Amino acid sequence: MASNEHDSASSPQSNADSAKCPYHEGQNRSADAENPYTHPNRNGPHDTQPNAGDGKAKDEALETYRADAEGHDLRTNQGLRIADNHNSLKAGERGPTLMEDFIFREKMNHFDNERIPERIVHARGAAAHGYFQAYDNAARYSKAGVFRDPSKKTPVFVRFSTVQGSRGSNDTVRDVRGFATKFYTDEGNWDLVGNDIPVFFIQDAMKFPDFVHAVKPEPHNEIPQGQSAHDTFWDFVSLMPETTHTVLWTMSDRAFPRHYRNMEGFGVHTFRLIDREGVSRFVKFHWKPVAGTCSLIWDEAQKLWGRDPDFNRRMMWDDIKNGAPLEWELGIQVVEEKDEHSFDFDILDPTKLIPESLVPVVPIGKMVLDRNPDNYFAETEQVAFNPANIVPGIDFSNDPLLQGRLFSYLDTQMLRLGGPNFHEIPINQPVCPFHNNQRDAQHRQTINTGQASYEPNSIDGGWPSETPPADEHGGYEPHHERIEAHKVRARSASFGDHYSQATLFWNSQTEVEKEHIIAAYTFELSKVVRPWIRERVITEILPNIDLELARRVGENHGIEAPTTQPAPKGELGTSQVESDPALSLMARMPDSIATRKVAILAADGVTMEDVRSIQKQLSDEGAEGLLIAPSMAPIKASDGSMLAPDAMLNGLPSVAVDGVVVAGGEGSVKALAASGLGLYYVQEAYKHLKPIVAISEGKELLAAARVPVEEGVILVDDVLAASLPLRDALMAHRVWSRDARANQMPA
């Protein structure tokens, strides 16, 4: 709740002296004159008491609101003990329920109103608590308190989400992922509300409702859920060339990250950082995953829809619960104001990125997510982000999409969370005090004392009062930017290039990634019913990215693509760099196998040493070996000892793990080979390019499943010989060399 530190503050002037107030006497007051009732606040940061800096300030603030029912009686919301929670009050055992049953009415009324409107976009999400810690260099770029002290940990709450689908959609659909971070700083909340793709579909917020209407399930039948493969989406993007760059990213493997820990994040827009001297610099924010970047592949992602629709959120929850936090570095690309116009694109255009080969990303801090929420609804569902939530030292640019978001987020949260007091919901409250003259309205929880709800006042001693800008603990002051312009509904000519960066992204992909993009366009357009929309994409959009891309997709649809680029030269644009390695998902592969999950297939008769040794080898590297069996009944090993399975073959399928080990033991292998699920398990792992290890008799299962012996299929006679080959294969994430042949596997 809001702190009341000032309620006992001594007034700078008693109420009896109010007649001397210049405002009461009607005296003229210059802009530079001191307000006698706010003057004390100029002496220092009265209500800004820095927290301990251990990253626990928000956790401690939430403690007030936690409720543990252990040891407590069942009561109504008014505190009345309940004697019978099983039967409503009736007129006789078989008679009608009585209206006077206030206990039933309270319970049912609350149940009927448990749901709130879901987010229009980013409805499906998962979140975690953690902390951010700045590096020594961060304070050079911004006076924001969050960057000032490298020893201090600032609490954060991060929500990951998909854009298109409802709360009940799947985690692994092809979509943009939201990456929203709320920093609970001593100076107030700062929300960095971004995505896992550095650019957006449109340039001006005026088109945002149109884009969302187009990508959402079609209004006549509410189909499809959580997917872009339908007519209205492709109709819109084929008529709006500015969408081309982001659509291309969405057709890449970036569209389904393997794990949130392997997902990059971007602030998307150009922001400003203001240093202690008042110098403004343009910046782009980046979250670089410490665990490296990698993804699911399309067939694997589709199968996860049915087998584990909660795959990403489950992985994050389990990893944090098991003591494996998620980590990112926060980096910035810095552009001095004098260099604003030195690129062949406009840095205010949200459909453009700044190539890292032109402006490197400077790491300025690290974020760690290490605690799961206590309650999904109270925290993950009710958290309200807003890009307008900033602190001194951080400011906006004139990006027209960003400018529109500054209005839209506040507007939608007020409706979704029931009025203007959503900031009082515990997860949304800052860790510093907040005092102002806003009162009343629905769901108000703060009990404001004092008579004055206006400023200036002399009744309550002039509190709360303004704080002038300062290097530390100062009030917010917008960057002083001189603007002279006419009021127009127009777009800058510098926003006219719609294709050069799409071509840059295409040129930066590996051959494997390009094949996946071709397959993605082919699949998505196959779901488009109207032929002229498919033709428009293939003949009017794709050739402007790359003629070969257009030709290949066109062949798959029986449409002849043009041999020259049809767009005007201005829309084609130019690029200072032909390719940028940082744009490939494979540029930042994992440098360890920590948190990787490997299935160890076993049945009765398995060699105990194989199971235990593989599990230890993986555990020593921070990975996990999970025993997968035909059923959950204990397995009897060849030496007579018993093993408890972690999951069944169809309970933790190969799409949910990173590699497969077939343990030795004649009886075990025969049982697995006699099972369609056992054969399918290794076939599917092969199809999805995962490493497969077969120990001694385990080779027979691969032979029975007709799994080719090639790169990534590791055959060993001794379990110890499996350690290094398995580690190296897991480190590479996929066996990409067999990508072209994998589709021959019928799994």
DONU-133346 format. One record per residue (C-alpha): residue in three letters; z, y, x. Coordinates in steps of 0.25 Angstrom, whole numbers, plus 5000, padded with zeros to 4 digits. Layout:
residues N
alaZYX...
This chain:
residues 747
met500050005000ala499950145004ser501050195013asn501950305009glu502350355023his502150505019asp502950495006ser504250535014ala503550635023ser504150765024ser503350875017pro502750985026gln503151085015ser504051065003asn503651074989ala504451204988asp503551264998ser502251224990ala502051364985lys501651405000cys500551305000pro499251375002tyr498551294992his499551334981glu499451484986gly497951484985gln497851525000asn496551505007arg496551395017ser495551375028ala494951245031asp495751235044ala497051275039glu498151165039asn498651115025pro500151125027tyr500350995019thr499450915027his499750975041pro500850865045asn499750765045arg499050835056asn500150795065gly499850655066pro499450525059his500650525050asp500250405041thr499450325052gln500450225058pro499650135067asn499949985064ala500349895074gly498949865079asp499149705078gly498049695067lys499149655057ala499249785049lys498449745038asp499049605037glu500449675036ala499949775026leu499449655017glu500849585018thr501349675007tyr500349614997arg500449465001ala501149374991asp501549234994ala502049154982glu502749054989gly504149044984his503949134972asp504049114957leu502849124949arg502849264942thr501949354933asn501449484939gln502649554933gly503649464941leu503949374929arg504249224933ile503349124926ala503948994921asp502648934916asn501248954923his500548844916asn500548874901ser500248994893leu501249034882lys500748974869ala501248964854gly501548814855glu501048714866arg499748704859gly499648844853pro498948974857thr499349054869leu500149174866met499749314870glu501149344875asp500949254887phe500949364897ile501049274909phe499749204905arg499149344902glu499449394915lys498949274923met497649264915asn497449414915his497549414930phe496649294932asp495549364923asn495549484932glu495649414946arg494249444950ile493749584954pro492249624955glu491649554967arg490949644977ile489449674974val489049634988his489949554998ala490649484987arg490849354994gly491749385006ala492849325015ala493849405024ala494849405035his495949485041gly495949525056tyr496049635066phe495149725074gln495449775088ala494649875095tyr494149875110asp494549975120asn493150045118ala493250065103ala493950195104arg492850255112tyr491950255099ser492950295088lys494250355086ala494550255074gly495950205076val495450055075phe494650075088arg495750155095asp496750055100pro496249925106ser497549855105lys497649875090lys497249775080thr496649835067pro496749745054val495449705048phe494949635036val493549585036arg492749525024phe491449445026ser490549435014thr489149405009val488349515002gln487549454991gly488349344984ser489549344975arg490949304979gly490649164975ser489349154984asn489249074997asp489649115011thr488349065018val487249135010arg486149215017asp486749355016val487249475023arg488749455027gly489749575025phe490749605036ala491749705031thr492949745040lys494149825035phe494949885047tyr496349925043thr496450035053asp497650135055glu496750245050gly496250175038asn495350065034trp493950055041asp492949965034leu491749915042val490949855031gly489749775037asn488849655037asp488449545046ile487049605047pro486949745054val485949805044phe485849815029phe484749795019ile484549945014gln484650075021asp485250165009ala486350125000met485550174988lys484850034989phe486149954991pro486249924976asp484749884975phe484949784987val486149724982his485549704968ala484349634975val485149544984lys486149504973pro485849384964glu484749414954pro485349484941his484549394931asn485249264936glu486249294947ile485449214957pro485549194969gln486949204973gly487249244988gln485749244992ser484649344995ala483549234992his483049294979asp482049384973thr482749514971phe483249524985trp481949494992asp481249594982phe482149704986val482149685001ser480649665001leu480449794994met481449865004pro481049855018glu482349915023thr483049785020thr482149705029his483049705042thr484349655034val483549555026leu483049495040trp484549485045thr484849415032met483749315034ser484349285047asp485549185050arg486449315050ala486449285035phe487449175036pro488449175047arg489149045051his490449115051tyr490949255049arg491449245063asn490049225068met489549345060glu489149485065gly489549605057phe488949745057gly489349875051val487849895047his487950045046thr487950145057phe489350215058arg489950315066leu491150305076ile491850435079asp492650445092arg493850535096glu492950645100gly492250645087val490950585093ser490250505083arg489350385086phe488550295077val488950145077lys488550015072phe489749915070his489649765074trp490549645073lys490149545083pro490749405081val491549355093ala491149215089gly489649245090thr488649245079cys488049125072ser487649085058leu487348975048ile485948925046trp485248935033asp485348795028glu486748785033ala487148905025gln486448855013lys487248725013leu488548795015trp488348865002gly488648734995arg489548665005asp490448785009pro490148915002asp491348975008phe490948935023asn491049075030arg492349115023arg492948975025met492648975040met493249115042trp494549075034asp494748945041asp494449005055ile495449115053lys496449015047asn496348925059gly496549035069ala495149065072pro494949215070leu493549285068glu493249395078trp492249505080glu491949615089leu491749755083gly490549825090ile489849955089gln488450005092val488650145096val487550255094glu487850395099glu487450505089lys486450555098asp485750425098glu485750405083his484150425082ser483850355095phe483450225088asp482150175081phe482950155068asp484050245061ile485450195064leu485850245050asp484950145044pro485750025040thr484549925040lys484549945055leu485349895067ile485549955081pro485049845090glu486149805100ser485149805111leu485049955109val486449985106pro487449875110val488649845102val489949885108pro491149805105ile492349885101gly493349785095lys493649655090met494049595076val494749475073leu494949405059asp496149315059arg496749315046asn496249265032pro496549345019asp497749305011asn497049314998tyr495549324996phe495549414984ala496649514988glu495949535002thr494549485003glu494049514989gln494849644988val494549705001ala493749835000phe492849875011asn492150015012pro491250065023ala491850205020asn493250155025ile493250215039val494250285048pro494150405058gly493250365069ile492250295060asp491150365052phe489850335044ser488450365047asn487350415037asp486850275035pro486450285020leu486850135017leu488250165023gln488350295016gly488150225002arg489150115006leu490250215008phe490150244993ser489850104988tyr490950024994leu492050114988asp491350114975thr491249964974gln492649934978met493250034968leu492549954957arg492849814963leu494249834966gly494649904953gly494750054957pro495050154968asn496350084973phe495649964980his496150024993glu497549984989ile497249834988pro497949775000ile496749725008asn496149865007gln497349955011pro497350015025val498449985034cys498750135036pro499350215025phe498450285015his498850405007asn497950494998asn497950554985gln497250444978arg498150394966asp498050304954ala496850224949gln496850074946his497649984954arg498450094962gln499550024970thr500050144978ile501250214972asn500950354976thr502150444977gly502150604977gln501550694967ala500350744975ser499050664974tyr498150774980glu497950854993pro498350954998asn499750954991ser501151004994ile501950924984asp501950794993gly501950875006gly500450875008trp500350715009pro499450645011ser498750735020glu497450745028thr497350705042pro496350785051pro495450705060ala495950665073asp495750565085glu496850475080his497450465066gly496450575061gly495850595047tyr494450545044glu493350645047pro491850615045his490950635057his490350775057glu488850755055arg487950875052ile486950845041glu485950935036ala484950875026his484350875012lys484850785001val483850684999arg483650534994ala482850485006arg482950395018ser482750435033ala481450395039ser482250335050phe482650225040gly481150185038asp481050065048his481349935040tyr480849835049ser481049855064gln482449805065ala482049685056thr481049655067leu482049675077phe483049575071trp481849475069asn481449485084ser482949465088gln483149335082thr482949195089glu481849105084val482849015077glu483349145069lys481949185066glu481649045060his482949065051ile482449205046ile481049145043ala481749035035ala482649135028tyr481549225023thr480849095019phe481949045011glu482349175005leu480949215000ser480849074994lys481849104984val481149234980val480349204967arg479449314966pro478249294976trp477949434978ile479349464984arg479149344994glu477749404998arg478349544999val479349495009ile478449415017thr477249515018glu477949655017ile479349635024leu479349515034pro478049555042asn478749685045ile479849615052asp479049505059leu477649455056glu478049315060leu479249315051ala478349355039arg477249255043arg478349135043val479049175030gly477649195024glu477149055028asn478448995021his478049065008gly476549055009ile476449205010glu475549265021ala476249375029pro475549495035thr475149495049thr475549645051gln476749715047pro476549785033ala477649895034pro477350035038lys477650065053gly478850155049glu479550035042leu479249945053gly479950035063thr480150015078ser481249945086gln481749985100val482149835103glu481249715099ser482449625098asp483949625099pro484649495103ala485949535096leu485149525082ser485049375084leu486249295078met486149205090ala486449325100arg487949305098met488249155098pro489649095098asp490249085112ser491248975108ile491348865097ala492748915092thr492848905077arg491648805076lys491848685067val491248545071ala491148425061ile491648295067leu491048185059ala491848065058ala492247945049asp493047815050gly492847755064val492747885071thr493047895086met494347975086glu494148035100asp492848095096val493448175085arg494748215092ser493948255105ile492848335097gln493948405090lys494748445102gln493448495109leu493148585098ser494548635096asp494648665111glu493448765108gly494048825096ala493148745087glu493548635076gly493048495075leu493148445060leu493248305056ile492248275045ala492248135038pro491648075026ser492848095018met494248155020ala494948025022pro495548005036ile494547945046lys495047825054ala494547835068ser494047725076asp495447715083gly496147705070ser496647845070met496447935057leu495748065057ala495848165045pro494448225042asp494348375041ala493248375030met492148275024leu490748275028asn490348345015gly491648435015leu491348505029pro489748495030ser489048515043val488648655038ala490048695039val490248655054asp489648695067gly489348565073val489548415071val490148295079val489948155075ala491148075081gly490947935086gly491447805080glu490547705075gly491247685061ser491247845059val489747865063lys489347745054ala490147805042leu489547945044ala488147885045ala488247815032ser488647945025gly487548035021leu488548155023gly488748105037leu487248105040tyr486948235033tyr488148305041val487448285054gln486048305049glu486448445043ala487148485056tyr485848455063lys485048535053his486048655055leu485848655070lys487348615073pro487748535085ile488048385082val488848295092ala488848145090ile489848065098ser489447915102glu489247845089gly489047975082lys487647975087glu487347875076leu487647975065leu486548065070ala485547955072ala485847915057ala485648055053arg484348075061val484948195068pro484048215081val484648215094glu484348355100glu485048485104gly486348495097val486448355094ile487448305104leu487648155107val488848115116asp489547975119asp490848045122val491548145114leu491948235126ala490448245129ala490248325116ser491148435119leu490248535127pro488948505120leu489548525106arg490248655111asp488948715116ala488148675104leu489248735095met489148865103ala487748875100his488048865085arg486748795082val485748705089trp484548805087ser483548715094arg483448625083asp483348735072ala481848705070arg482048555068ala483348555060asn482648575047gln482048435049met483448385046pro483548355031ala484948385030
